[in-house]
Structure formats: structure tokens, C-alpha cells
Amino acid sequence: MKNEIEGKVVAITGASSGVGKATAIMLAGLGAKIVLGARRLDRLEEITSLITKNGGDAVYKVTDVRKKDDLINLVKLACDRYGGLDVIINNAGMSQLSHIDELDLEGWEQMIDINLKGTLYGIAAAIPVFHKQGSGHIINIISTSGIKIVPMQGVYAGTKNAVRTITEALRQESKGRWRVTGISPGYVQTEFADNLKNVQMRDLIKEKMETLAISPDTIASAVVFAIGQPASVDVGDIVVRPSVQD
């Protein structure tokens, strides 16, 4: 069976841990050329070293998705180093969980800037390259929080549902020029809870991470599935959650 992934150039945001890291390592193992973007330089160096020591090919650039020029430069690195870009995975995301009437405006702005605007900046950086090439693949990592709405997650779910809407609209608008995939993970063993300001929610999420969450490799496998389809096949939407998650 043909390996549709080997040789593809894949840029990943939020690549320093969790789903981004797992995806980078898995794709590199299948022969993809990986362009890692994240804010933590030490993590980027560590993952790049791990990939190259195992025979893979990877480069990195410190990337803050809140800055559109950082996304442009990440895509430029892919093109300069490997001659193009086949896939961009908009994976960077964050959450602050609170009731809306608590008015955590700072948290709202962080989620809008990273989850929504960061994804749009990634799309905007990749599309000109895809236009020139006549092909490409955009994968947006979303969340099941945008599917089942619950208290404390209103604004977070709102940003994820915005990305879901944008992803589907972009898929329809592309008319086969490039592929567009949305992947919505449920509880995954990541550092998701570490930056939560709400201590009660942080403890609750961490408990669920220990007892309920699935491995980041599971989400990475969904990414591999979407990328690994023939060029004529567009996997539009994937939901991956623990079997016992509500």
C-alpha cells in the first residue's frame, strides 16, 4: 500500500507537548518532513533532536500564534527548507474555564487570540502557498467542548465552535483545491489543565485526565488517517473521545 505521508511537509503549531508533539513524532516516523512551531524553545529543541536521532527530518521555529507574522515565518521556513508546504495543523489552543458572569475578560481574550485568531492566522499563512501549488491540507484541532455545551466552558466552546464553522465553510469553498479537516478530541492526556486559573476546575480536569483521558497518540492517529488518504479523498470531520466520556 502506498504511503501517502512519506515526503510530505507538515507544519504543526502547539507542537511542544501533548497532541502536537505526538503528531509530530508519529508523522516523522512515517517519513513526513516536520516543521515545529511553539513558544517554548527548549521543548522544540528536544523534540527536533528526538525526531532526527530516530532518522526523521524536522526543523523548528519559535511561534506565538497570536502574532500573524510568526505563522507567516513558520510557513516560510517550510518553503525555504523543503520547497513547499503540504499540510498545516493548527493545533495550538488554550482554555480558561469560568461562568460567563464572572467576566474573565482576560481569559476570553486569550482564548479568542489563540484558539480562534491563531487558527485563522495559520490558515492565512498557508493559503497563498496552497494557491501557488494547487494543493494543500488544513487540519484544525477543535474540541468536543464545542459539541456538548456545558457550564464553565461557554467562551471556550464558543471559540471552538467558531473554528468548527470556519473549517466547514473553508472545506466547501475550496472545491477540491485543498483539503480541510476538523478533528475534535475529547479528554486527552495533555497539559491542558496546567494554565487554568480556576483551581477547582483545574483539579477536576486533572482528575479526569488521570482516570478518563486517552493518549495523545490516539489523536495523532486520527491526523495520520486524514493525511494518509489519497488526494481525491477529503476527511471533513473526526470526533475522537474516550468511550466512557459523556
N, C-alpha and C positions, 0 to 999 in steps of 0.2 A: 504494500500500500504506500502510495506517495506521501512523503512528509511535507505537508503544506506550510509548515512553520520554519523549516530549515532555511536559513539565509535571510529571513525577514528582519527588518529593522523595526524595533519596538521601543517606543519611549513610554516611560511609566512615571507618573507623579506620585508623591507619597510613598516613595519606593524604599524608605529606610527601615520599615518594620511591617509586621502584620501581613495583610493581603498583598501589598505592593512588593515586599521582599520575597514572599513565597512565589509570587507570579514571576518575578524576575529570574529567580533560581530555576524554576521549572521550565520556563521558556528557553533560557540559556542552555539547559540540558538537552533541549530538542533542536538546538542549532540556531536559535534566533540571536541576532545581534542586539544587545540591550543597552538602552540609554536611560540611565537612572537619574531621576530628579527628586530632591527632597531638601529640607532645610538643614539637616544635621550632617555636617561634613564627615565626622568620624564614622557614622553609620554607612554613609555612601562609600567611603574608602574600604571599610570592612567587607561590605557585600561585593563590591567590584573585585577585591582581592580573592574572595571565596570563589566567585564565578571563574575568574581567569585561572586560578590554581586547578580548577576542575576541567580545564580545557575549553571554557567558554570565552565569549568575546563581549566585553562590556566597558562602557565609559560612563562618566557621571558629571553632573553639574549641579552645584547648589542652586536650588529652585524654591522660591516662595510663590505659590500660585496666586497670591493676592496681587502680584506685580506682573502685568501683562508682558513686559519686556523679558522677564525671566522665562516665561513659556516660549516666547519667540526665540530666545537664545538656546533653550533646550532643543527645540526643533532644528535650529541652525547647526547645533553640534551634531545631531544625527545626520544631517545632509552633508556637512563638511567631512565627517569621519567615514560615513558609509555610503554616501552618494544619494541618499533619499530617506524617506520615512514611509513605512508600510502600515504601522499601527500606532495610535496614541491611546494610552489607557489613562483616563482621568480618574485617578484613584484617591487623591488627597481629599481628606474630609475631617471634620471635627464636630463635636456636639457640646452644647450646654443645655441641661435639662432643668426646666422650671415651669411653674404655672405662668401663663401669659400675663396675668395681672400683677406678677412680681416685677414686671418691667425691667428685665435684664437686657437693657438696650445694648450694652457692650457685647453680651453673648450673642444677641440677634445679629449684630453687625459682623461678628467673627464668622458665624455660620453662613451668612449671605456672601461674605467676601471669599471664603474658602470653598464652601460646598457648591455655591451657585456661580458666582463670578469666576472663581478659579476654573471651573469646568468650561465655562464659556471662553475664557482666555485660552485654554488648551485647544478647544475647537477652532478658535480664530487663528491660532498659530499654525495648526496643521492643514487647514483647508486650502490655503494658497499652494502648498506643496502637492496636495492631492489633485487640485485643479491641473497643475503642470504635468503631473504624472499620468493623470487619467484614472487613478485608482487610489485606494487607501481604506483604512478601517478605523473607526472611532468607537472605543469601548468606554462607557461611563459606568463607574461603580456607584450604585444608588443605595437603597436600603429597604428592608421590609417595613421600616417605620413609616414610609410613605404609602404603604398599602393598608396597614391596620393602624388607624389613628387612635391614640390613647393620650390621657392627660400627661403633662410634663414634657411632651415631645412635639407640641404644636408647631413651633417655629422650625425646629429641626426637620420634622416631617414635611413642613411646607417647602423648605429648600430642596429636599429630596424629591418631592412631587413636582417641583418646578423642573428639576433635571430630567425627571421621567417624561414630562410633557415635551421638553426640548428635544430629548433623544428620539422620541417617536416622530415628531414633526420633521426633524432632520433626516430620519430614515426615509420618510415619504418624499421629501423634497429632493433627495439625492438621485432618485430614479436610476439607481444602479451605478452611478458614477463612483460611489464609495459605499462601503458597508457601515452600518451603525448598529451597535448592540448595547443594551442596558442590562446590567447584572445587579440584582438586589439580594445582598446577603442578609440572613437573619443574625442570630448571635454567633459571633466568631471570636476565637481566642486571640485577641489583639490588645493593644494598649489604649483602646477606645476610652476606657473609664478614667484613665490617669489624670486627664486635664479637667474633669468635671468639678465645678466649684461647689455644687450641692453634695455635701458629704454623705447624706442619707442615700441619695441616688447613686453616688459613686460606690458605696459599699454594696448596694443591691445589685448593681450591674456586675461588679467584680464577683459576687457570689454566683450569679448566673453564668458568668464566664467559666467558673470552675466546675459547675455542675451540669451545664446545659450546652455550652458553646461547642461548635465544630472547629476543626483545624483550618487555618488559612489555606492550606493545600487544597481543601475542597473547593474553595472559591477560585484558586489558581487553576484547578482542573476545568472549571466552567469557562474560564478565559481561554484556556488551551482548546477546548471544544469549539468555541466560537471562531477563533482564529484559524483553526485547523480544517475548517470546511472549505470545499472548493470555492473558487472566486465567484461562481454563479449562485452561491448559497449565502443568504444573509440571515443570521440568527438574531432576531429582533429583541427578544426579552427572555431573561432567565431569572428565576427566583430560586435561591438555594438557602434553606433554613434547616435547623435541627428537626428531626422527625417529630420530636415531642414539643416543639415550640407552638404556642397558640397561633 
